[in-house]
Amino acid sequence: MTSLVVAEHDNASIKGATFNTVTAAAQCGGEVHVLVAGHNAAAAAKAASQIAGVAKVIHAEGEHLAHGQAENMAAQVLALAGGYSHILFPATASGKNIAPRVAAKLDVGQVSDVTRIDSPDTFERPIYAGNAISVVQSLDEKKVITVRTTGFDPAAATGGSAPVETVNATPDSGKTQFLGNELAKNDRPELTAAKVIVSGGRALGSAEKFNEVMTPLADKLGAALGASRAAVDAGYAPNDWQVGQTGKIVAPQLYIAAGISGAIQHLAGMKDSKVIVAINKDPEAPIFSVADYGLEADLFTAIPELIKAL
């Protein structure tokens, strides 16, 4: 058995979700190969070759692969699929876009959001917003899997010395054209990679209060800023800060939830955090059920005091 991990990268470096996916692939048994498909992506391929546990890196070069459009990426994966028993993608926006196309073309069932590998054909994944774990056995010859990265520790970025094999890129499908993108610039750590996250909820009352109360705490801790869906929908925080089932799934070392009641959809996105601290004046708030430390207090009083103590 050999597994293929489809790497996420920016053509210069490997994105964090790939390291967790390599760990999952190693648990499937056999060798782990990594596909780096992009444009002027030699640096990313070299970085992939240094990941601990990777036996080979496959590097496909093409201008039409520069931005990871799903149609072209799926075709590239399918061109290589014959030699692999498992094909794994991070369960990110990109991975979720490419994997179903690959599974459909291979006529196999996709196993999504895997959090544990029980055996090469048996996997665990959360259902019902994480309230239950489903054990799924795939009898398909090839397994197409998306990996929930919070379920696996990242593989070491250094220590490997895998050879890099260059392959011909598949032709441009011509079905899509990249016109441009608008990137949100942020000096803080990226939410899904942050070791500390400070999140605010609807109780903050306004975007001004969100910024006034939460930003100094995040600055003190060197943390990423997050928000509940209610806070995002109310316009207190931007969409890319949303944590939860319909936002980003995170598992930092420390997660501080201030003014977040703890709706099931939010808990699904952060309950795997190593240490959870909840600040809420409602003693019945569901967030306390998953918190390691709970403070029943008014956040407008508690957080400034916490900042002073820090």
Residue pairs with C-beta under 8 A, 6 or more apart in sequence:
1 28
1 29
1 30
1 85
1 86
1 120
2 30
2 31
2 32
2 33
2 83
2 84
2 85
2 86
3 25
3 26
3 28
3 30
3 31
3 32
3 33
3 84
3 85
3 86
3 87
3 88
4 25
4 33
4 34
4 35
4 58
4 77
4 80
4 81
4 83
4 84
4 86
4 87
4 88
5 18
5 21
5 22
5 25
5 32
5 33
5 34
5 35
5 88
5 89
6 35
6 37
6 73
6 77
6 87
6 88
6 89
6 95
6 98
7 14
7 15
7 18
7 34
7 35
7 36
7 44
7 48
8 14
8 15
8 17
8 18
8 68
8 90
8 92
8 94
8 95
9 15
9 18
9 36
9 38
9 41
9 44
9 47
9 48
10 44
11 38
11 39
11 40
11 41
11 43
11 44
11 66
12 41
12 43
12 44
13 43
13 44
13 47
14 36
14 44
14 47
14 48
14 51
14 157
15 90
16 149
16 154
16 190
16 192
16 193
17 90
17 92
17 95
17 149
17 192
18 34
18 48
18 51
18 90
19 51
19 154
19 155
19 156
19 157
20 90
20 147
20 149
20 150
20 151
20 152
20 153
20 154
20 155
21 88
21 89
21 90
21 147
21 149
21 152
22 32
22 34
22 51
22 53
22 54
22 154
22 155
23 53
23 152
23 153
23 154
23 155
24 88
24 114
24 117
24 145
24 147
24 151
24 152
25 32
25 86
25 88
26 32
26 53
26 155
27 117
27 152
28 85
28 86
28 88
28 117
28 120
28 143
29 120
30 85
31 55
31 56
32 53
32 54
32 55
33 54
33 55
33 56
33 57
33 58
33 84
34 48
34 51
34 54
34 56
34 57
34 58
34 162
35 57
35 58
35 60
35 76
35 77
35 80
36 44
36 45
36 48
36 57
36 58
36 59
36 60
37 59
37 60
37 62
37 65
37 68
37 73
37 76
37 169
38 44
38 60
38 61
38 65
38 66
38 68
39 61
39 62
39 63
39 64
39 65
39 66
40 61
40 66
41 59
41 61
41 65
42 59
45 57
45 59
45 164
46 164
47 157
48 54
48 57
48 162
48 164
49 57
49 160
49 161
49 162
49 163
49 164
50 157
50 158
50 159
50 160
50 161
50 162
51 155
51 156
51 157
51 158
51 159
51 160
51 162
52 155
52 156
52 157
52 158
52 159
52 160
53 155
53 156
53 160
54 155
54 160
54 162
55 162
56 162
56 163
56 164
56 165
57 162
57 163
57 164
57 165
58 80
58 164
58 165
58 167
59 164
59 165
59 166
59 167
60 76
60 166
60 167
60 168
60 169
60 170
61 166
61 169
62 72
62 169
62 170
62 172
64 72
64 169
64 171
64 172
64 173
65 72
65 73
65 76
65 169
66 178
67 178
67 181
68 94
68 98
69 176
69 178
70 94
70 97
70 98
70 101
70 176
71 101
71 173
71 175
71 176
72 170
72 172
72 173
72 176
73 98
74 98
74 101
74 102
74 105
75 170
75 171
75 173
76 169
76 170
77 87
77 98
77 102
78 102
78 105
78 106
78 170
79 167
79 170
80 167
81 87
81 102
81 106
81 142
84 142
85 120
85 141
85 142
85 143
86 120
86 142
86 143
86 145
87 99
87 102
87 142
87 143
87 144
87 145
88 145
88 146
88 147
89 95
89 96
89 98
89 99
89 144
89 145
89 146
89 147
90 146
90 147
90 149
91 112
91 113
91 114
91 146
91 147
91 148
91 149
91 249
92 149
92 192
95 146
95 147
96 112
96 146
99 110
99 112
99 144
99 145
99 146
100 110
102 144
103 109
103 110
103 144
106 140
106 142
106 144
108 138
108 140
108 141
108 142
108 143
108 144
109 138
109 140
109 144
110 144
110 145
110 146
111 123
111 125
111 136
111 138
111 143
111 144
111 145
111 146
112 125
112 145
112 146
113 125
113 126
113 146
113 147
113 148
114 123
114 124
114 125
114 145
114 146
114 147
114 148
114 151
115 124
115 125
115 126
115 133
115 148
115 150
115 151
115 152
116 123
116 124
116 151
117 123
118 124
118 135
120 143
121 137
121 138
121 139
121 143
122 135
122 136
122 137
122 138
123 135
123 136
123 137
123 138
123 145
124 133
124 134
124 135
124 136
125 133
125 134
125 136
125 148
126 132
126 133
126 134
126 148
126 268
127 133
127 134
129 245
129 264
129 265
129 267
129 268
130 245
130 267
130 268
130 271
131 264
148 249
149 192
149 249
150 249
150 250
150 251
150 272
151 272
184 238
184 240
188 194
188 218
188 223
188 224
188 225
189 195
189 222
189 223
189 224
190 224
191 197
191 224
191 225
191 226
191 240
191 241
191 243
191 248
191 250
192 248
192 249
192 250
194 223
194 224
194 250
194 252
195 252
195 253
195 254
196 221
196 222
196 223
196 224
196 252
196 253
196 254
196 255
196 256
197 223
197 224
197 225
197 226
197 243
197 250
197 252
197 254
197 255
197 256
197 270
197 273
198 214
198 217
198 218
198 221
198 223
198 224
198 225
198 226
198 256
198 258
199 225
199 226
199 227
199 228
199 243
199 255
199 256
199 257
199 258
199 260
199 270
200 210
200 213
200 214
200 225
200 226
200 227
200 228
200 231
200 236
200 237
200 258
200 259
200 260
201 227
201 228
201 230
201 231
201 257
201 258
201 259
201 260
201 261
202 228
202 230
202 231
202 234
202 236
202 259
202 260
202 261
203 258
203 259
203 260
203 261
203 280
203 281
203 299
204 210
204 213
204 214
204 231
204 236
204 258
204 259
204 299
205 236
206 236
207 235
207 236
207 237
209 236
209 300
210 227
210 231
210 236
210 237
213 258
213 299
213 300
213 303
213 304
214 225
214 258
214 303
215 225
216 307
217 223
217 256
217 258
217 303
217 306
217 307
218 224
218 225
220 307
220 310
221 254
221 256
221 310
223 254
223 256
224 252
225 237
225 241
226 237
226 241
226 242
226 243
226 248
226 250
226 270
227 236
227 237
227 241
227 242
227 243
228 242
228 243
228 244
228 260
228 263
228 266
229 242
229 244
229 246
229 247
229 263
229 265
229 266
230 263
231 237
232 238
232 239
232 241
232 242
232 247
239 247
240 248
241 247
242 248
243 249
243 250
243 266
243 269
243 270
244 263
244 265
244 266
244 267
244 268
244 269
244 270
245 264
245 265
245 266
245 268
245 269
246 265
247 269
248 269
249 268
249 269
249 270
249 272
250 269
250 270
250 273
251 270
251 272
251 273
251 274
252 273
252 274
253 273
253 274
253 275
254 273
254 274
254 275
254 277
255 270
255 273
255 275
255 276
255 277
256 277
256 279
257 270
257 276
257 277
257 278
257 279
257 280
257 287
257 291
258 279
258 280
258 299
258 302
258 303
259 279
259 280
259 299
260 266
260 278
260 280
260 285
260 287
261 280
261 282
261 285
261 286
261 287
262 278
262 285
262 286
262 287
262 288
262 289
262 290
263 286
264 286
266 287
267 286
267 287
267 290
270 276
271 290
275 292
275 293
276 290
276 291
276 292
276 293
277 291
277 292
277 293
277 294
277 295
278 285
278 287
278 288
278 290
278 291
278 293
278 294
278 295
279 295
279 297
279 299
279 302
279 303
280 287
280 288
280 294
280 295
280 296
280 297
280 299
281 296
281 297
281 298
281 299
282 296
283 296
287 294
288 294
295 302
